[in-house]
Amino acid sequence: MEKISLTPQDILDKEFGIDVRGYTPQEVDKYLDLVIGDYNEFIKEIKKLKKENAFLNDENAKLKNELRRIKANIEAAEESASSSNGAVSNIDLLRRLSQLEKVVYGKNEE
């Protein structure tokens, strides 16, 4: 939005010089061209932001679905491990390994 030249206050405060027949037409046309240019930049920026917003919403939905899937897999693995009558599962081993790494490398490392 660096290309935008006017603020609402600039538009409000603008005063045109008056000649014999009223405002100077060239001055008004020049100013309106500037306003139109700003509106075009606003429209471009809005389109860009809407496109980015849609992309981020899609990405967010994909990540939420992946998280749900992973949680379901973990829950299923935990149920499987608990029903295997005390057998050590990969998840148990990974948890133990993670705990050992925390002890060896420090608790701030995750």
TORVEXMI-447822 format. One line per field, with one value per residue: residue number from 1; residue in three letters; x, y, z of N, C-alpha, C in turn. Coordinates in nm, 3 decimals, decimal comma. Layout:
pos <- NUM/...
code <- ala/...
n.px <- X/...
n.py <- Y/...
n.pz <- Z/...
ca.px <- X/...
ca.py <- Y/...
ca.pz <- Z/...
c.px <- X/...
c.py <- Y/...
c.pz <- Z/...
REM end
This chain:
pos <- 1/2/3/4/5/6/7/8/9/10/11/12/13/14/15/16/17/18/19/20/21/22/23/24/25/26/27/28/29/30/31/32/33/34/35/36/37/38/39/40/41/42/43/44/45/46/47/48/49/50/51/52/53/54/55/56/57/58/59/60/61/62/63/64/65/66/67/68/69/70/71/72/73/74/75/76/77/78/79/80/81/82/83/84/85/86/87/88/89/90/91/92/93/94/95/96/97/98/99/100/101/102/103/104/105/106/107/108/109/110
code <- met/glu/lys/ile/ser/leu/thr/pro/gln/asp/ile/leu/asp/lys/glu/phe/gly/ile/asp/val/arg/gly/tyr/thr/pro/gln/glu/val/asp/lys/tyr/leu/asp/leu/val/ile/gly/asp/tyr/asn/glu/phe/ile/lys/glu/ile/lys/lys/leu/lys/lys/glu/asn/ala/phe/leu/asn/asp/glu/asn/ala/lys/leu/lys/asn/glu/leu/arg/arg/ile/lys/ala/asn/ile/glu/ala/ala/glu/glu/ser/ala/ser/ser/ser/asn/gly/ala/val/ser/asn/ile/asp/leu/leu/arg/arg/leu/ser/gln/leu/glu/lys/val/val/tyr/gly/lys/asn/glu/glu
n.px <- 0,082/0,212/0,204/-0,013/-0,135/-0,304/-0,478/-0,783/-0,820/-0,664/-0,817/-1,049/-0,953/-0,874/-0,862/-0,974/-0,853/-1,028/-1,159/-1,281/-1,509/-1,560/-1,429/-1,098/-1,092/-0,883/-0,728/-0,907/-0,956/-0,699/-0,663/-0,872/-0,789/-0,572/-0,707/-0,857/-0,647/-0,553/-0,775/-0,774/-0,536/-0,612/-0,810/-0,657/-0,492/-0,682/-0,784/-0,550/-0,508/-0,742/-0,705/-0,474/-0,576/-0,769/-0,598/-0,452/-0,659/-0,734/-0,494/-0,484/-0,712/-0,630/-0,411/-0,540/-0,698/-0,497/-0,380/-0,594/-0,606/-0,355/-0,373/-0,580/-0,452/-0,251/-0,404/-0,523/-0,295/-0,208/-0,421/-0,397/-0,147/-0,194/-0,369/-0,214/-0,119/0,104/0,322/0,600/0,561/0,626/0,561/0,580/0,854/0,952/0,861/1,006/1,266/1,255/1,228/1,475/1,646/1,581/1,677/1,950/2,032/1,933/1,661/1,547/1,568/1,367
n.py <- -0,117/0,108/0,269/0,430/0,751/0,929/1,010/0,963/1,200/1,380/1,399/1,509/1,756/1,886/2,172/2,353/2,590/2,888/3,017/3,259/3,129/2,936/2,644/2,551/2,363/2,192/2,153/2,020/1,789/1,676/1,619/1,439/1,232/1,141/1,048/0,841/0,675/0,594/0,450/0,240/0,113/0,034/-0,153/-0,349/-0,428/-0,529/-0,747/-0,902/-0,958/-1,098/-1,326/-1,431/-1,474/-1,673/-1,880/-1,923/-2,001/-2,243/-2,387/-2,393/-2,549/-2,793/-2,854/-2,882/-3,106/-3,296/-3,296/-3,398/-3,654/-3,757/-3,750/-3,935/-4,165/-4,190/-4,231/-4,475/-4,636/-4,623/-4,748/-4,998/-5,068/-5,075/-5,283/-5,498/-5,646/-5,551/-5,551/-5,389/-5,105/-4,932/-4,664/-4,634/-4,677/-4,458/-4,248/-4,295/-4,265/-3,997/-3,881/-3,955/-3,813/-3,554/-3,549/-3,599/-3,398/-3,166/-2,987/-2,779/-2,834/-2,943
n.pz <- 0,000/-0,034/-0,256/-0,239/-0,227/-0,095/0,206/0,391/0,529/0,380/0,148/0,252/0,344/0,113/-0,089/-0,363/-0,601/-0,695/-0,991/-1,225/-1,328/-1,137/-0,978/-1,084/-1,366/-1,461/-1,233/-1,063/-1,218/-1,221/-0,950/-0,906/-1,071/-0,923/-0,695/-0,812/-0,893/-0,641/-0,548/-0,731/-0,651/-0,394/-0,459/-0,592/-0,378/-0,198/-0,346/-0,361/-0,088/-0,026/-0,182/-0,063/0,193/0,141/0,057/0,296/0,467/0,347/0,380/0,658/0,714/0,599/0,764/1,011/0,960/0,918/1,171/1,324/1,213/1,284/1,563/1,597/1,502/1,693/1,925/1,856/1,839/2,101/2,233/2,122/2,218/2,494/2,510/2,454/2,663/2,828/2,655/2,505/2,310/1,997/2,032/2,307/2,332/2,185/2,345/2,580/2,479/2,408/2,661/2,772/2,601/2,675/2,935/2,893/2,706/2,810/2,955/2,811/2,546/2,287
ca.px <- 0,000/0,305/0,175/-0,131/-0,088/-0,399/-0,549/-0,916/-0,806/-0,615/-0,931/-1,138/-0,890/-0,836/-0,934/-0,940/-0,854/-1,148/-1,138/-1,401/-1,622/-1,566/-1,304/-1,017/-1,121/-0,761/-0,687/-1,002/-0,930/-0,571/-0,685/-0,957/-0,703/-0,496/-0,802/-0,886/-0,528/-0,552/-0,879/-0,724/-0,438/-0,689/-0,876/-0,552/-0,450/-0,791/-0,784/-0,433/-0,530/-0,846/-0,643/-0,386/-0,662/-0,825/-0,489/-0,422/-0,772/-0,721/-0,379/-0,524/-0,803/-0,549/-0,332/-0,632/-0,734/-0,379/-0,366/-0,697/-0,566/-0,241/-0,425/-0,654/-0,352/-0,184/-0,499/-0,536/-0,171/-0,206/-0,517/-0,337/-0,037/-0,247/-0,438/-0,120/-0,077/0,234/0,428/0,653/0,530/0,713/0,527/0,643/0,998/0,976/0,843/1,121/1,379/1,237/1,260/1,620/1,709/1,561/1,768/2,088/2,061/1,879/1,515/1,506/1,572/1,248
ca.py <- 0,000/0,221/0,351/0,511/0,887/1,008/0,959/1,025/1,338/1,458/1,426/1,600/1,888/1,944/2,291/2,390/2,733/2,931/3,120/3,336/3,039/2,835/2,572/2,531/2,226/2,112/2,117/1,919/1,666/1,621/1,564/1,321/1,126/1,089/0,970/0,719/0,590/0,533/0,349/0,123/0,044/-0,032/-0,270/-0,450/-0,477/-0,610/-0,875/-0,979/-1,005/-1,201/-1,448/-1,482/-1,522/-1,801/-1,979/-1,953/-2,078/-2,380/-2,447/-2,416/-2,664/-2,912/-2,885/-2,931/-3,244/-3,378/-3,308/-3,492/-3,788/-3,800/-3,779/-4,061/-4,272/-4,205/-4,295/-4,615/-4,705/-4,635/-4,852/-5,125/-5,099/-5,109/-5,412/-5,605/-5,707/-5,512/-5,551/-5,255/-5,064/-4,828/-4,535/-4,633/-4,661/-4,320/-4,162/-4,315/-4,203/-3,852/-3,845/-3,967/-3,700/-3,434/-3,557/-3,591/-3,272/-3,053/-2,981/-2,674/-2,888/-3,025
ca.pz <- 0,000/-0,037/-0,372/-0,211/-0,200/-0,018/0,322/0,395/0,576/0,266/0,060/0,324/0,358/-0,016/-0,135/-0,499/-0,630/-0,765/-1,092/-1,255/-1,352/-1,032/-0,960/-1,203/-1,411/-1,471/-1,097/-1,016/-1,293/-1,175/-0,817/-0,920/-1,126/-0,809/-0,614/-0,887/-0,883/-0,508/-0,542/-0,805/-0,565/-0,288/-0,517/-0,612/-0,247/-0,144/-0,420/-0,318/0,049/-0,029/-0,236/0,043/0,300/0,097/0,061/0,435/0,522/0,295/0,447/0,796/0,714/0,573/0,884/1,114/0,925/0,942/1,316/1,369/1,169/1,365/1,699/1,590/1,490/1,823/2,016/1,816/1,877/2,248/2,269/2,080/2,309/2,626/2,502/2,422/2,789/2,879/2,556/2,478/2,172/1,941/2,093/2,440/2,313/2,144/2,463/2,667/2,412/2,420/2,799/2,788/2,532/2,758/3,049/2,846/2,636/2,883/2,949/2,719/2,410/2,258
c.px <- 0,087/0,276/0,058/-0,087/-0,177/-0,452/-0,689/-0,910/-0,755/-0,730/-1,025/-1,082/-0,860/-0,925/-0,882/-0,942/-0,976/-1,110/-1,273/-1,525/-1,635/-1,430/-1,231/-1,035/-0,996/-0,716/-0,778/-0,976/-0,802/-0,589/-0,770/-0,880/-0,620/-0,584/-0,833/-0,768/-0,520/-0,658/-0,838/-0,623/-0,509/-0,754/-0,774/-0,511/-0,557/-0,796/-0,669/-0,454/-0,638/-0,789/-0,553/-0,467/-0,722/-0,719/-0,460/-0,535/-0,766/-0,608/-0,413/-0,616/-0,726/-0,471/-0,420/-0,671/-0,617/-0,360/-0,469/-0,658/-0,453/-0,286/-0,500/-0,558/-0,283/-0,277/-0,516/-0,413/-0,164/-0,303/-0,462/-0,227/-0,089/-0,318/-0,343/-0,054/0,067/0,347/0,470/0,627/0,631/0,686/0,588/0,793/1,032/0,960/0,963/1,246/1,373/1,272/1,411/1,693/1,695/1,657/1,912/2,121/2,007/1,730/1,466/1,502/1,447/1,238
c.py <- 0,125/0,316/0,446/0,648/0,963/0,934/1,019/1,172/1,430/1,496/1,528/1,743/1,957/2,063/2,327/2,541/2,769/3,036/3,187/3,247/2,933/2,770/2,559/2,386/2,138/2,065/2,008/1,786/1,598/1,554/1,437/1,204/1,061/1,002/0,837/0,622/0,520/0,424/0,224/0,045/-0,029/-0,160/-0,382/-0,512/-0,567/-0,745/-0,964/-1,038/-1,111/-1,333/-1,512/-1,541/-1,658/-1,912/-2,020/-2,031/-2,222/-2,454/-2,482/-2,538/-2,794/-2,953/-2,937/-3,075/-3,339/-3,400/-3,407/-3,636/-3,842/-3,834/-3,911/-4,179/-4,298/-4,275/-4,443/-4,695/-4,724/-4,743/-4,989/-5,166/-5,141/-5,244/-5,529/-5,662/-5,677/-5,515/-5,408/-5,221/-4,959/-4,693/-4,525/-4,611/-4,517/-4,223/-4,174/-4,250/-4,052/-3,805/-3,852/-3,852/-3,572/-3,433/-3,535/-3,453/-3,149/-3,039/-2,874/-2,722/-2,973/-3,048
c.pz <- 0,000/-0,152/-0,349/-0,160/-0,102/0,103/0,318/0,439/0,465/0,174/0,124/0,327/0,225/-0,051/-0,272/-0,513/-0,714/-0,869/-1,120/-1,270/-1,243/-1,014/-1,092/-1,249/-1,418/-1,333/-1,040/-1,086/-1,245/-1,039/-0,824/-0,982/-1,016/-0,720/-0,682/-0,881/-0,749/-0,496/-0,618/-0,723/-0,451/-0,341/-0,540/-0,479/-0,185/-0,214/-0,376/-0,179/0,056/-0,079/-0,130/0,158/0,265/0,103/0,206/0,502/0,475/0,366/0,592/0,806/0,692/0,698/0,997/1,087/0,952/1,092/1,372/1,334/1,256/1,507/1,701/1,580/1,623/1,922/1,984/1,857/2,028/2,295/2,235/2,177/2,446/2,625/2,474/2,548/2,826/2,779/2,527/2,331/2,125/2,005/2,232/2,429/2,273/2,262/2,558/2,610/2,425/2,562/2,825/2,720/2,613/2,876/3,004/2,790/2,706/2,857/2,851/2,575/2,390/2,113
REM end
